[in-house]
């Protein structure tokens, strides 16, 4: 009799557990969706307080730019790349700026909609080469990003200044997309080449507060092929970089004279091929960092040669159409 009651109790308990379990499953698969994770909510909400940029084993809190999302230039209609600004700031822990200088690292990067893995990879690698030039980066796309996020975390969680980083460091990034087409109708008529969709990333690095000279890094991009361009890529097959530099002699002399160099001395300054260059509707720019052309601190020298002087040097397809001219 006792055993029978025990069995009956067990059966009732089992039935009750089954009902509870069934009710739980029904709730999960019912009409109401499960609440989204914190990351999903932040990704859906552009006005969220924090956006997390995560790597395999680390994360850094990124504050979104609350200004209206912008599209970089008219050609974004063609490229369909929406650019969102994101910011991360790391402060030295438990440091009183009233008593001593405190380490500060501000990182302003770009997010792309739709996602552009190739472009994000180039951006992070460029920043990593600026901040950690001696650090070997693995071939994986995530390696450069991880390097930067680790630097942020080192500063944020250290009570002592990190010796491998500047006391003050600010990184700003910008994407500029060029208008498709050629600016010279005669060149366009003489060539069957399709105009290229191009643009460039600009990474500006500052290591002192105020108006100190910035270090500028330009990365020229082929948007259609999704790759980084070299200066040789845009030159005609028979043109050497030495021939290109001859076209820039006049721009070099004008810049040196503007810096106070005597006119009869400008020929003594050699002009090496700069690693920083870009194309826009004005022409081809070669950019030289502070002290590269003069042994004094100056703003970066941006030397420009218009397309009218480059018709025999660069491929017509890479000539950028001026705003408002015929495509």
C-alpha positions in Angstrom: 0.0 0.0 0.0 2.8 2.3 1.0 4.7 1.4 -2.2 1.6 2.1 -4.3 1.3 5.6 -2.8 4.9 6.3 -3.4 4.6 5.2 -7.0 1.5 7.3 -7.4 3.4 10.3 -6.0 6.3 9.7 -8.3 4.0 9.5 -11.3 2.3 12.8 -10.3 5.7 14.5 -9.8 6.9 13.2 -13.2 3.7 14.4 -14.9 4.1 17.8 -13.3 7.7 18.1 -14.4 6.7 17.1 -17.9 4.0 19.8 -17.9 6.5 22.5 -16.7 9.1 21.4 -19.3 6.5 21.4 -22.1 5.3 24.9 -21.0 9.0 26.1 -21.0 9.6 24.8 -24.5 6.4 26.3 -25.8 7.4 29.7 -24.3 10.7 29.6 -26.1 9.3 28.8 -29.5 6.1 30.8 -29.2 5.3 34.0 -31.1 7.4 36.2 -28.8 11.1 36.2 -29.8 13.8 35.8 -27.2 15.4 39.1 -26.0 18.5 39.9 -28.1 21.9 39.8 -26.7 23.5 43.1 -25.5 25.8 43.1 -28.6 22.8 42.6 -31.0 20.9 45.4 -29.3 23.8 47.7 -29.6 24.3 46.8 -33.2 20.7 47.6 -34.0 20.7 50.8 -32.0 22.9 53.5 -33.6 22.3 55.8 -30.6 23.5 53.1 -28.1 25.8 54.4 -25.4 28.5 51.9 -26.4 29.3 49.7 -29.3 31.7 46.8 -28.8 34.4 46.0 -31.4 35.3 42.5 -30.4 38.3 40.3 -31.3 38.8 36.7 -30.5 39.8 37.2 -26.8 39.5 40.9 -26.2 37.1 43.8 -26.6 37.2 47.6 -26.5 34.3 49.9 -25.9 33.6 52.1 -28.9 31.5 55.2 -28.6 29.6 56.0 -31.8 29.7 59.5 -33.4 26.1 60.6 -32.8 26.1 62.9 -35.8 24.1 61.9 -38.8 25.7 59.0 -40.7 27.4 60.3 -43.7 28.2 59.0 -47.2 31.6 60.1 -48.4 31.1 62.1 -51.5 28.9 61.8 -54.5 30.5 58.6 -55.7 29.2 56.7 -52.7 26.1 56.3 -54.7 28.1 54.3 -57.1 30.2 52.5 -54.5 27.3 52.1 -52.0 29.6 52.4 -49.0 28.1 54.1 -46.0 30.7 55.3 -43.5 30.1 55.4 -39.7 32.6 57.0 -37.4 33.6 55.1 -34.2 35.7 56.3 -31.3 37.7 54.6 -28.5 39.5 56.5 -25.8 41.9 55.0 -23.2 43.1 56.9 -20.1 45.9 55.9 -17.8 44.3 54.5 -14.7 44.4 56.3 -11.4 46.4 59.2 -12.8 45.7 62.8 -11.7 46.4 65.2 -14.6 46.7 68.0 -12.1 49.8 66.4 -10.7 51.5 64.9 -13.7 50.9 64.3 -17.4 48.7 61.2 -17.9 48.8 58.9 -20.9 46.0 59.4 -23.3 45.1 57.4 -26.5 42.3 58.4 -28.8 41.4 56.2 -31.7 38.9 57.3 -34.4 38.2 54.6 -36.9 35.6 53.9 -39.6 32.9 51.3 -39.9 31.4 50.4 -43.3 27.9 49.5 -44.3 27.7 47.1 -46.0 30.7 45.5 -44.4 34.0 45.9 -46.4 36.4 43.3 -45.0 39.2 44.2 -47.5 38.9 47.9 -46.6 38.7 47.4 -42.9 41.8 45.2 -43.1 43.8 47.9 -44.9 42.6 50.5 -42.4 43.7 48.4 -39.4 47.0 47.4 -40.9 47.8 51.1 -41.8 47.1 52.2 -38.2 49.1 49.2 -36.8 52.1 50.2 -38.9 52.0 53.7 -37.5 51.5 52.7 -33.8 53.6 49.6 -33.7 56.1 49.7 -36.7 58.4 47.2 -35.1 55.7 44.6 -34.3 55.5 41.8 -36.9 51.9 41.3 -38.0 50.6 37.9 -39.0 48.9 37.4 -42.3 45.5 37.1 -40.8 43.2 40.1 -41.3 42.5 40.2 -37.5 46.1 40.5 -36.4 46.6 44.2 -37.0 43.3 45.0 -35.3 44.2 42.9 -32.3 47.5 44.7 -32.0 45.7 48.1 -31.7 43.1 46.9 -29.3 45.8 45.4 -27.1 47.6 48.9 -27.0 44.3 50.4 -25.9 43.8 47.9 -23.1 47.4 48.3 -21.9 46.9 52.0 -21.4 43.4 51.7 -20.0 44.4 49.1 -17.3 47.9 50.3 -16.4 48.7 52.7 -13.6 52.0 53.5 -15.2 52.6 55.0 -18.6 53.2 52.4 -21.3 56.7 53.0 -22.6 56.0 51.6 -26.0 53.4 54.3 -26.7 53.5 58.0 -26.8 52.2 59.9 -23.7 49.6 61.5 -26.0 48.4 59.8 -29.2 45.4 60.5 -31.5 44.5 58.7 -34.6 41.9 60.0 -37.1 40.8 58.2 -40.2 38.8 59.3 -43.2 37.6 57.7 -46.4 37.3 59.8 -49.6 35.8 58.3 -52.7 36.6 59.9 -56.1 34.0 60.6 -58.8 34.1 58.1 -61.7 35.2 59.3 -65.1 37.8 61.4 -66.8 38.2 65.2 -66.5 39.7 65.7 -70.0 37.4 64.9 -73.0 40.3 64.6 -75.4 42.0 62.0 -73.2 38.7 60.2 -72.8 38.2 60.1 -76.6 41.7 58.7 -77.2 41.3 55.9 -74.8 38.9 52.9 -74.7 39.8 52.3 -71.0 37.0 52.2 -68.6 37.3 54.9 -65.8 38.3 53.4 -62.5 36.3 53.8 -59.2 39.0 55.0 -56.9 39.4 56.6 -53.5 41.8 56.9 -50.6 42.1 56.3 -46.9 43.7 59.1 -44.9 45.1 58.3 -41.5 46.2 61.3 -39.4 48.4 60.7 -36.4 49.1 63.3 -33.7 51.5 62.8 -30.8 51.2 66.2 -29.2 48.2 68.2 -28.1 47.5 71.4 -30.0 48.5 72.4 -33.5 51.7 70.3 -33.7 52.6 68.8 -37.1 50.6 65.7 -38.0 51.9 62.5 -39.6 49.7 61.8 -42.7 49.4 58.4 -44.3 47.5 58.0 -47.5 46.4 54.7 -49.0 45.1 54.8 -52.6 42.3 52.4 -53.3 40.8 50.7 -56.3 37.2 50.4 -55.1 36.1 48.1 -58.0 38.9 45.6 -57.6 39.0 46.0 -53.8 42.7 46.5 -53.4 45.4 49.0 -52.6 47.1 50.7 -55.5 50.8 51.4 -55.9 52.2 54.4 -57.7 53.4 52.0 -60.5 49.8 50.8 -61.0 48.7 54.1 -62.3 51.7 54.9 -64.5 51.7 54.0 -68.2 53.9 50.9 -68.9 56.7 52.9 -70.5 56.9 55.6 -67.7 59.3 55.3 -64.8 59.0 56.9 -61.4 62.0 59.0 -62.2 60.0 60.5 -65.1 57.2 61.2 -62.7 59.4 63.0 -60.2 60.6 65.3 -63.0 57.0 66.5 -63.3 57.0 67.4 -59.6 60.2 69.6 -59.7 58.2 72.8 -60.1 55.8 72.0 -57.3 58.8 71.2 -55.1 60.5 74.5 -55.8 57.3 76.4 -55.1 56.9 74.7 -51.7 60.5 75.3 -50.7 60.3 79.0 -51.6 57.1 79.3 -49.6 59.1 78.0 -46.6 61.7 80.7 -47.0 64.3 78.8 -49.0 66.2 81.1 -51.4 65.2 80.6 -55.0 68.7 80.0 -56.2 69.1 77.1 -53.6 66.0 75.0 -54.4 67.8 72.9 -56.9 70.0 71.6 -54.1 67.1 69.8 -52.6 66.6 66.3 -54.0 63.0 64.9 -54.3 62.7 61.3 -53.4 59.6 59.3 -54.3 57.2 59.6 -51.4 55.3 56.6 -50.1 52.3 58.9 -49.5 50.3 59.9 -52.5 46.8 60.2 -53.7 44.6 61.2 -56.7 41.7 63.6 -56.6 39.9 65.8 -59.1 42.8 68.3 -59.0 45.5 65.9 -60.0 48.2 63.7 -58.5 49.5 64.5 -55.0 52.8 63.5 -53.5 52.9 64.0 -49.7 56.1 64.5 -47.7 56.1 64.3 -43.9 57.6 67.0 -41.7 61.4 67.1 -42.0 61.5 65.0 -45.1 62.2 68.0 -47.4 63.5 70.4 -44.8 65.3 69.7 -41.5 62.7 71.7 -39.5 59.3 70.9 -38.3 56.6 71.9 -40.8 53.2 70.7 -41.8 53.3 67.9 -44.3 54.2 69.1 -47.8 51.4 68.3 -50.3 52.9 68.7 -53.8 50.3 68.7 -56.6 50.7 68.3 -60.3 47.5 68.8 -62.4 46.3 66.2 -64.9 47.1 68.5 -67.8 50.8 67.9 -67.0 50.4 64.1 -66.6 48.7 63.1 -69.8 51.8 61.3 -71.0 52.6 59.7 -67.6 49.5 58.1 -66.0 46.8 55.8 -67.4 43.8 57.8 -68.6 41.4 55.5 -66.7 42.8 56.9 -63.4 42.1 60.5 -64.2 39.4 61.7 -61.8 36.5 63.6 -63.2 36.0 67.1 -61.8 32.8 67.8 -60.0 30.1 68.9 -62.4 31.9 67.8 -65.5 30.5 65.2 -68.0 30.9 61.6 -67.0 
